Amino acid sequence: MKILVQKYGGSSVKDLERIKNVAKKIKKRVDEGLKIIVVVSAMGKTTDNLLNLAESISQNPDPRELDMLLATGEQVSAALLAMALKDIGTRAISFNALQLNIRTTLEHNSAKIIDINVDTISEKFSYYDVIVITGFQGINHRGDITTLGRGGSDTSAVALAAKLKTQCEIYSDVDGVYTCDPKLHPNARKHFYITYDEILEMSASGAKVLHSRAIEIAKKYGVPIYCASSFTDEEGTRVVEKLPEWLEKPLVSGATITENQMKVTISNIPRDENLISKIFKKLSENNLNVDMISMVPSGEKAVLSFTILEAQKKDIEKILRESLGEFKDLDISYDGEYSKISVVGVGMRSSPGVAYRFFEAIARADAKPELITTSEIKISSLIPKEKSERVLKEIIKEFDL
């Protein structure tokens, strides 16, 4: 029995016509002799609409009740797709996370999958050809429904593929992974192969094809991923551990932009590793993500800078007041509006000169980097928002993306 996991995003099941189209695509694969697990997102903007409903009745919705509400979106998609499959002669059945015992951590709105019991799946495949499963959700040991956060359906699908030791196909409204956003840059080039490391860095830097947590699972368990469009039959992108030997490694595989960035700067902070650790521990405990970090020593003091999302400013102000209240001579500033521009590529490991060309492109755009971070295959720079689009265009031109 050959099992395949497929995931269809919200745009793919946006309305009844698209659900029927997805059912036809699935039937073709069933006719090839495959048993298919289909993970679905909520229809179109359903999750956003449910969030708006919650916020219209409560300014601060209870996280547990919010998960109860949000989980209904995927259940609608799963049931409708199963109906559509049955109508065209395919034996299908739908399940939610509770029925399949998809176990998660306790957190609401951002839970992580702990384990999946696949016994029910194996049992049901003795009769059914397609099992449609709600993505984005699980159940904790208290019996409460949890959700996995934005992009959670990708995570659900890849986790299922990892558990079943099979491959995963991700279908959306984009027919693969591109060097940059094809909606903004029509001449962007598609990758037919890209590595886990590259797509992970691109995802973390703002690319929206795959969720970073899903890629982390795929890399850890060696799950082959195929990204394609549910609206065309064009060849998509294969996400792999290593590029094929015959394929030349590009110097830079992609350029991304992450908007709505704010720079937090703490001046005159004591050079005390315990204090620095305390600050970032507090931020972590409150689920606040810090991105780019820089510390410049000056004697016994230092200037610490890091970036956050603009929407996190109030939360971080409160945490810093609590953590640093005893230090009266600190100067804390919150500067916006910024964007983070990144270039990613495994070819950077063996090719010098990428940093020079990257900063040359920024200079041509008459922009000044505020913060810089690097990894073995990525360079990122914080750029004033009003200069970011011009910088990105110069980088795309510089690296022929």
Protein Blocks (a to p, Z undefined) as FASTA:
>chain_A
ZZddddddfklmmpmmlmmmmmmmmmmmmmnopacddddddehjlmmmmmmmmmmmombd
cfklmmmmmmmmmmmmmmmmmmmmmmnopacddddfklnopacdfbehiaccfbdcfklm
mmmmmmmmbdcddehiacdfkopacdebehklmmmmmmmmmmnopadddddfbebdcfbd
fklmmmbccdfbdcfklmmmmmmnopakbcfklmmmmmmnopacddddfkbccdcddddf
bdcfklccdfblbdcddehiacdddehiacdfklmmmmmmmmmmnopacfbdcdddehjb
ccddddddfklmmmmmmmmmmmmmmpmkbccdddddddddddddfklmmmghklmmmmmm
mmmnopacfbdcddfkbccddddfklmmmmmmmmmmmnoZZ
